[in-house]
Amino acid sequence: MTYYEEYEREMGVRRAPSPGIAAVLSVLLPGLGQVYNGRLIPGALWFAATGIAYWAVLLPGFIVHAFCIWGAYRDARGWSGY
């Protein structure tokens, strides 16, 4: 456990991620919104899937990217802690 995590636990500080920030981060870099929400593996998978979709054809890339943004927003709204 890192110093920051221990400090959070002792102080009882837990902030829910902002759905808006999660969505904006996913617009900037696919998967970054999921990482912001504390979901590292789904973030990496979204990054890879969106990159492959953009590489394959532009339209599927936009569709996958849109789902990535929506997923980050949805996860932040339904956040229940780590």
N, C-alpha and C positions, 0 to 999 in steps of 0.2 A: 504494500500500500504506500502510495506516495505521500509526501508531506501535505500536499493540497487536499487529497482525498481524506486524509485523517483529520485535517482542519475542518473540512465540510461536515464530516461525521460528528465531530465534537460540537460544532456550532449549530448543527441541525440545518445547515443552509443547503437547500436543494431548489434550484430554479428550473422550471419547466422550459424547454426550448421554445423559441418563438416560431410559430408556423410560417410567418412571413420571412424571417431570416433564413429558415431552412429552405424555403422555395427559392429565394434569391441566390443562395449559395449553390443550389442545384442548377440554376440557370447559368451561373458562371462556370461551374465545373460539374458535370454529371457525377452524382454520388456524394458530393461534398455535403449536401443537406442531410443525407443519412448519417454521415460521419459526425456532423454537428449534433445529431440526435443521439449519438452514442452507439450507433449500429455500424461497426467497422466493416464487417464482412458483406452485408448488403450494399454498403457504399462502394466497395471494391467491385462487386458484381455489376452494379449499375454502371460504373465507370467503364468496365470492360464491354458490357453489352451495348452501351451507347457508342463507344468507339468502333466496335465491329459493325454496328448498324450504319453509322456514318460512312465508314469505309466501303461497305457493300453498295449502298445506294442512298442518296440524300433523303428521300421521303421517309423510308423506314427509320433513318436516324432521327428525324424530327419527331416521329411518333414515339420512339423509345425514349427520347429526351423528355417529351411531354409527360410520359408515364413516370419517369424518374422524378420530375418536379412535383407532380401530384402525390407520389408516394412519400416524399420528404415532408410535404405539407401535412398529409394525413397522419404520418407518424408523430410529428410534433404536436398535433392536436390531441392525439390519443396517448400522449406520454404519461407513463405511470412510474417513472423512476428507472434507475439502472439496475 
